[in-house]
Amino acid sequence: MKPLSRLLVLFALCLASSVYAQSAIPVYGYKVLHTYPHDTGAYIEGFFYLNGYFYEGTGTVGQSSVRKVDMKTGEVLQVAHLPPPDYGEGIVAWKHKLIELTWQSHRGYIYDLDSFKQIGQFDYPGEGWALTDDGHHILMSDGTPTIRVLDPETLRQIGKIDVTADGAPLVNINELEWVKGQIYANVWLTHRIARIDPASGKVVGWIDLTGLGPKANETVDPDNDVLNGIAYDAKHDRLFVTGKRWPLIYEIRLTSPSQENR
């Protein structure tokens, strides 16, 4: 997403903090179990885990790519670059394909998952932010409170999920992951992940990741190098999170609302 001024970022964070403080939705903390190296040049827009590897979709014009990454070393094993003027966004794997959104080009790309060769394109209205799947459909965010439900074969919209928190529409829904029957969603410019019930669209839990990641003075662009990226290893029940140009990927375990975060 486009760069923001520091004043706008601070305003957004303060507004979000005020909303959360008034919420009756339970807030979960976290415990860091392991860390993994991450390329600080990777402006993460899409992120998932598959068969022992991390897959990343990176953004910004001229630096956008899809990547397969060795999780232990951070080495990029495969890459497909997305040339200007496209700005890469969310990614998801579906069968033998890797599917990528772009931010404002109204166009997505389809790659062969094994070779990273581009094998197709598709169009959609509005912006593209993030992708995940529930095993039957592909779910897409676009920065609005509505998550689109796509047919995984045609990539056409066949439904929607209107997301609310305490009855109010939840804006800036960003990177997505399907975790144990819920949609986990980064809320852009906040330190929180929303846990969304896909049947009702209601936020049924917040994950507060305050304190995770580099300090502002340790990043290239503090206003924009924010929390973004959720991946889940269902086989081993492992949850991973990271951020834009962060030096580490974190494997975390959630703590109950009654426990300390760390």
C-alpha positions as a Python dict, from the first residue, in 0.01 Angstrom:
ca = {
    (1, 'M'): (0, 0, 0),
    (2, 'K'): (113, 353, -66),
    (3, 'P'): (351, 532, 172),
    (4, 'L'): (201, 747, 445),
    (5, 'S'): (319, 1047, 639),
    (6, 'R'): (425, 996, 999),
    (7, 'L'): (136, 1222, 1117),
    (8, 'L'): (-121, 1006, 938),
    (9, 'V'): (34, 687, 1075),
    (10, 'L'): (24, 818, 1431),
    (11, 'F'): (-337, 930, 1387),
    (12, 'A'): (-437, 586, 1259),
    (13, 'L'): (-263, 408, 1547),
    (14, 'C'): (-419, 637, 1807),
    (15, 'L'): (-764, 592, 1656),
    (16, 'A'): (-723, 214, 1651),
    (17, 'S'): (-603, 209, 2012),
    (18, 'S'): (-908, 408, 2119),
    (19, 'V'): (-1144, 168, 1941),
    (20, 'Y'): (-975, -141, 2090),
    (21, 'A'): (-982, 7, 2439),
    (22, 'Q'): (-1362, 29, 2421),
    (23, 'S'): (-1406, -320, 2276),
    (24, 'A'): (-1554, -621, 2452),
    (25, 'I'): (-1372, -854, 2212),
    (26, 'P'): (-1108, -1067, 2388),
    (27, 'V'): (-747, -969, 2324),
    (28, 'Y'): (-485, -1246, 2302),
    (29, 'G'): (-118, -1201, 2370),
    (30, 'Y'): (176, -1396, 2230),
    (31, 'K'): (488, -1587, 2319),
    (32, 'V'): (777, -1611, 2072),
    (33, 'L'): (885, -1971, 2021),
    (34, 'H'): (1141, -1936, 1741),
    (35, 'T'): (1276, -1678, 1499),
    (36, 'Y'): (1386, -1721, 1139),
    (37, 'P'): (1600, -1489, 923),
    (38, 'H'): (1422, -1264, 675),
    (39, 'D'): (1541, -1050, 385),
    (40, 'T'): (1512, -683, 488),
    (41, 'G'): (1468, -595, 123),
    (42, 'A'): (1139, -785, 109),
    (43, 'Y'): (844, -546, 139),
    (44, 'I'): (600, -819, 239),
    (45, 'E'): (248, -803, 96),
    (46, 'G'): (170, -1177, 77),
    (47, 'F'): (298, -1462, 292),
    (48, 'F'): (225, -1832, 340),
    (49, 'Y'): (389, -2160, 446),
    (50, 'L'): (386, -2475, 234),
    (51, 'N'): (575, -2803, 268),
    (52, 'G'): (865, -2665, 469),
    (53, 'Y'): (910, -2336, 282),
    (54, 'F'): (792, -1979, 313),
    (55, 'Y'): (638, -1814, 8),
    (56, 'E'): (641, -1436, -12),
    (57, 'G'): (482, -1176, -233),
    (58, 'T'): (669, -847, -221),
    (59, 'G'): (553, -500, -320),
    (60, 'T'): (658, -158, -447),
    (61, 'V'): (691, -79, -816),
    (62, 'G'): (1012, -219, -963),
    (63, 'Q'): (1078, -444, -662),
    (64, 'S'): (771, -667, -669),
    (65, 'S'): (818, -1043, -683),
    (66, 'V'): (696, -1382, -571),
    (67, 'R'): (952, -1593, -386),
    (68, 'K'): (1012, -1937, -239),
    (69, 'V'): (1233, -1905, 68),
    (70, 'D'): (1433, -2150, 279),
    (71, 'M'): (1281, -2096, 622),
    (72, 'K'): (1597, -2185, 815),
    (73, 'T'): (1843, -1967, 623),
    (74, 'G'): (1622, -1703, 461),
    (75, 'E'): (1778, -1786, 123),
    (76, 'V'): (1559, -1709, -176),
    (77, 'L'): (1539, -2035, -369),
    (78, 'Q'): (1310, -1926, -652),
    (79, 'V'): (1185, -1589, -766),
    (80, 'A'): (961, -1440, -1033),
    (81, 'H'): (986, -1064, -1075),
    (82, 'L'): (688, -846, -1155),
    (83, 'P'): (794, -560, -1384),
    (84, 'P'): (663, -201, -1362),
    (85, 'P'): (406, -56, -1351),
    (86, 'D'): (255, -341, -1145),
    (87, 'Y'): (278, -338, -766),
    (88, 'G'): (270, -690, -622),
    (89, 'E'): (33, -776, -338),
    (90, 'G'): (-117, -1089, -181),
    (91, 'I'): (-45, -1448, -286),
    (92, 'V'): (-203, -1790, -232),
    (93, 'A'): (-137, -2146, -348),
    (94, 'W'): (-421, -2340, -507),
    (95, 'K'): (-341, -2693, -628),
    (96, 'H'): (-49, -2659, -871),
    (97, 'K'): (-85, -2281, -903),
    (98, 'L'): (45, -1973, -723),
    (99, 'I'): (-189, -1676, -757),
    (100, 'E'): (-79, -1313, -709),
    (101, 'L'): (-271, -987, -680),
    (102, 'T'): (-157, -640, -779),
    (103, 'W'): (-249, -327, -589),
    (104, 'Q'): (-413, -92, -840),
    (105, 'S'): (-366, -255, -1181),
    (106, 'H'): (-697, -448, -1151),
    (107, 'R'): (-504, -754, -1267),
    (108, 'G'): (-370, -1069, -1107),
    (109, 'Y'): (-119, -1327, -1225),
    (110, 'I'): (-115, -1706, -1213),
    (111, 'Y'): (212, -1901, -1190),
    (112, 'D'): (300, -2267, -1197),
    (113, 'L'): (376, -2341, -833),
    (114, 'D'): (677, -2561, -911),
    (115, 'S'): (850, -2361, -1184),
    (116, 'F'): (720, -2007, -1110),
    (117, 'K'): (647, -1973, -1483),
    (118, 'Q'): (359, -1736, -1547),
    (119, 'I'): (70, -1934, -1694),
    (120, 'G'): (-223, -1692, -1682),
    (121, 'Q'): (-383, -1364, -1581),
    (122, 'F'): (-719, -1252, -1445),
    (123, 'D'): (-896, -921, -1389),
    (124, 'Y'): (-1093, -779, -1096),
    (125, 'P'): (-1242, -443, -999),
    (126, 'G'): (-1099, -227, -722),
    (127, 'E'): (-774, -281, -536),
    (128, 'G'): (-600, -607, -452),
    (129, 'W'): (-450, -648, -104),
    (130, 'A'): (-432, -1009, 14),
    (131, 'L'): (-533, -1370, -50),
    (132, 'T'): (-587, -1693, 143),
    (133, 'D'): (-810, -1998, 100),
    (134, 'D'): (-1047, -2198, 321),
    (135, 'G'): (-999, -2526, 134),
    (136, 'H'): (-1299, -2459, -90),
    (137, 'H'): (-1279, -2094, -193),
    (138, 'I'): (-1017, -1822, -225),
    (139, 'L'): (-1064, -1522, 3),
    (140, 'M'): (-948, -1176, -102),
    (141, 'S'): (-910, -849, 86),
    (142, 'D'): (-909, -509, -81),
    (143, 'G'): (-863, -266, 211),
    (144, 'T'): (-1237, -232, 271),
    (145, 'P'): (-1445, -410, 539),
    (146, 'T'): (-1552, -666, 277),
    (147, 'I'): (-1361, -988, 212),
    (148, 'R'): (-1441, -1122, -133),
    (149, 'V'): (-1512, -1493, -184),
    (150, 'L'): (-1371, -1615, -517),
    (151, 'D'): (-1426, -1929, -718),
    (152, 'P'): (-1078, -2090, -713),
    (153, 'E'): (-1099, -2205, -1074),
    (154, 'T'): (-1241, -1894, -1243),
    (155, 'L'): (-1120, -1639, -982),
    (156, 'R'): (-1454, -1462, -1017),
    (157, 'Q'): (-1631, -1328, -709),
    (158, 'I'): (-1915, -1552, -594),
    (159, 'G'): (-1977, -1413, -247),
    (160, 'K'): (-1858, -1179, 25),
    (161, 'I'): (-1796, -1152, 399),
    (162, 'D'): (-1873, -814, 558),
    (163, 'V'): (-1640, -780, 856),
    (164, 'T'): (-1743, -596, 1172),
    (165, 'A'): (-1587, -538, 1513),
    (166, 'D'): (-1832, -451, 1791),
    (167, 'G'): (-2088, -379, 1521),
    (168, 'A'): (-1870, -134, 1326),
    (169, 'P'): (-1717, -209, 983),
    (170, 'L'): (-1348, -303, 1007),
    (171, 'V'): (-1139, -112, 754),
    (172, 'N'): (-782, -173, 635),
    (173, 'I'): (-810, -552, 636),
    (174, 'N'): (-477, -656, 491),
    (175, 'E'): (-281, -984, 481),
    (176, 'L'): (-497, -1293, 537),
    (177, 'E'): (-452, -1650, 662),
    (178, 'W'): (-698, -1933, 725),
    (179, 'V'): (-630, -2076, 1073),
    (180, 'K'): (-846, -2347, 1231),
    (181, 'G'): (-1170, -2232, 1072),
    (182, 'Q'): (-1112, -1860, 1126),
    (183, 'I'): (-974, -1585, 905),
    (184, 'Y'): (-672, -1416, 1061),
    (185, 'A'): (-622, -1067, 918),
    (186, 'N'): (-357, -803, 969),
    (187, 'V'): (-517, -462, 1021),
    (188, 'W'): (-292, -225, 833),
    (189, 'L'): (-105, 33, 1042),
    (190, 'T'): (-185, -144, 1370),
    (191, 'H'): (-8, -401, 1587),
    (192, 'R'): (-314, -626, 1578),
    (193, 'I'): (-445, -928, 1396),
    (194, 'A'): (-821, -976, 1379),
    (195, 'R'): (-966, -1326, 1426),
    (196, 'I'): (-1275, -1330, 1207),
    (197, 'D'): (-1564, -1575, 1211),
    (198, 'P'): (-1622, -1640, 839),
    (199, 'A'): (-1991, -1728, 889),
    (200, 'S'): (-2091, -1401, 1058),
    (201, 'G'): (-1803, -1172, 960),
    (202, 'K'): (-1765, -1071, 1324),
    (203, 'V'): (-1424, -1018, 1484),
    (204, 'V'): (-1423, -1271, 1768),
    (205, 'G'): (-1073, -1201, 1893),
    (206, 'W'): (-777, -966, 1862),
    (207, 'I'): (-413, -1074, 1871),
    (208, 'D'): (-203, -791, 2011),
    (209, 'L'): (155, -807, 1877),
    (210, 'T'): (275, -488, 2040),
    (211, 'G'): (651, -509, 2104),
    (212, 'L'): (716, -759, 1826),
    (213, 'G'): (953, -668, 1546),
    (214, 'P'): (1226, -408, 1508),
    (215, 'K'): (1218, -70, 1677),
    (216, 'A'): (1127, 227, 1458),
    (217, 'N'): (1486, 351, 1445),
    (218, 'E'): (1600, 12, 1318),
    (219, 'T'): (1397, 18, 997),
    (220, 'V'): (1450, 194, 666),
    (221, 'D'): (1105, 353, 664),
    (222, 'P'): (935, 339, 1007),
    (223, 'D'): (604, 475, 876),
    (224, 'N'): (563, 194, 627),
    (225, 'D'): (775, -99, 751),
    (226, 'V'): (484, -226, 957),
    (227, 'L'): (348, -558, 1077),
    (228, 'N'): (216, -756, 780),
    (229, 'G'): (236, -1125, 705),
    (230, 'I'): (67, -1430, 858),
    (231, 'A'): (147, -1793, 771),
    (232, 'Y'): (18, -2114, 924),
    (233, 'D'): (158, -2467, 922),
    (234, 'A'): (-156, -2674, 981),
    (235, 'K'): (27, -3006, 1002),
    (236, 'H'): (243, -2896, 1294),
    (237, 'D'): (12, -2620, 1429),
    (238, 'R'): (271, -2345, 1384),
    (239, 'L'): (181, -1977, 1343),
    (240, 'F'): (431, -1737, 1182),
    (241, 'V'): (418, -1359, 1156),
    (242, 'T'): (645, -1092, 1011),
    (243, 'G'): (643, -740, 870),
    (244, 'K'): (748, -530, 575),
    (245, 'R'): (1129, -534, 550),
    (246, 'W'): (1157, -691, 896),
    (247, 'P'): (1482, -882, 965),
    (248, 'L'): (1302, -1176, 1129),
    (249, 'I'): (1003, -1403, 1093),
    (250, 'Y'): (852, -1502, 1428),
    (251, 'E'): (693, -1831, 1521),
    (252, 'I'): (449, -1747, 1799),
    (253, 'R'): (207, -1915, 2033),
    (254, 'L'): (-102, -1726, 2145),
    (255, 'T'): (-161, -1665, 2513),
    (256, 'S'): (-503, -1628, 2666),
    (257, 'P'): (-649, -1285, 2736),
    (258, 'S'): (-572, -1332, 3107),
    (259, 'Q'): (-198, -1388, 3056),
    (260, 'E'): (89, -1149, 3005),
    (261, 'N'): (202, -1110, 2643),
    (262, 'R'): (555, -1228, 2708),
}
